[in-house]
Amino acid sequence: MTKDLILRYFHNKCSKSEIIEVEHWLANLKDDGSDDLLLKEILNSIQLGKNEIQAREAFKKFEHTVTEHQRERFSKKQKITRKIGLWYRYAAAILLFPLIVACFYFYTETNNPKEWVEEYVPYGQNKMIYLPDSTKLWLNAGTKLIYPKQFNHSIRQVYVAGEVYAEVQKDKNRPFVVSAGEVSVQVLGTKFNLKSYSEDSQIVVSLLEGAIQMNTNYNGSIKSRILKPGEVVKFEKSTGRINSSEFIPAIRKQWYQGQSFYFIDETLEEIAISLERYFDVRINIENEALKTEVYYSVFINNESLEEILSALNINGKMTISRKANTIYIK
């Protein structure tokens, strides 16, 4: 957990997914003293001024909201009592009532036994996953997914590194949130695709049906955008720039339905990375100028790797050779 993220949380500047991340950390403070030191450092950096009296009064009000039943349950476990005591001290000093109550609720939620499930799809494969709420996720090659075995009563949140196509089960009382690095996508029920590999320069979200809210975080600057069906939004990790384009959902073939690639305004280097994942090969581009060549190409007829590379080389500028599992382009 970073100091910057926690400070933004206490100043009410976090996205919903970041709030959940910080509150999960608060609810599971370590006993080795490292978390205590970090909280003390943050406390010392926050200037309370006139708000100190208000904060302490709010804390007294918060204490009255804890029922005797909850107090008894906490008193049964020394470790939890110590943690709650620590929690109280910092909450009294720096939090106002609404945020305290929210965090306390999160504490009680997260301290119930909860099992997390982790899925990873190797290169050259893809996989379909059913989530606890019957949402269906298709994971593309090289994708990692982490999700709870059971969702709680307020939110359905999963964490993705890679590419996922989602058909989200509708639940108006529990938004579905996909967190993927600098981007999170929030929905109630819809169909969308999210591509967010750590090695890629951009995160791409495509909406096929329904509506989604895409939240981006670039150097602490948080922006939200509502997508409409048929819209593709690309977030550049290095600059925070957002670009959008459109497609026709009815005629777009999804990658999980069969071999298909949509390389729209992508460089040869970006295309090579996608092909490496799907075909489980290594592609070396030996000419720096070739890496930045931009392509607009669509392959939806189960073309082989050789056919795709041949089509990309329609102008004959490249020399393509293969040795074992490695392809050389120059």
Sequence and secondary structure as in RCSB ss.txt:
>XXXX:A:sequence
MTKDLILRYFHNKCSKSEIIEVEHWLANLKDDGSDDLLLKEILNSIQLGKNEIQAREAFKKFEHTVTEHQRERFS
KKQKITRKIGLWYRYAAAILLFPLIVACFYFYTETNNPKEWVEEYVPYGQNKMIYLPDSTKLWLNAGTKLIYPKQ
FNHSIRQVYVAGEVYAEVQKDKNRPFVVSAGEVSVQVLGTKFNLKSYSEDSQIVVSLLEGAIQMNTNYNGSIKSR
ILKPGEVVKFEKSTGRINSSEFIPAIRKQWYQGQSFYFIDETLEEIAISLERYFDVRINIENEALKTEVYYSVFI
NNESLEEILSALNINGKMTISRKANTIYIK
>XXXX:A:secstr
  HHHHHHHHTT   HHHHHHHHHHHHT  SSSHHHHHHHHHHHH   TTHHHHHHHHHHHHHHHS HHHHHHHH
T HHHHHHHHHHHHHHHHH  HHHHHHHHHHHHHHTS   EEEEE  TT  EEEE TTS EEEE TT EEEEESS
  SS EEEEEEEEEEEE    TTS EEEEETTEEEEESS EEEEEE TTSSEEEEEEEES EEEEEEETTEEEEE
EE TTEEEEEETTT  EEEEE  GGG   GGGSS EEEEEEEHHHHHHHHHHHHT EEEE  HHHHT EEEEEE 
S   HHHHHHHHTTTS   EEEETTEEEE 
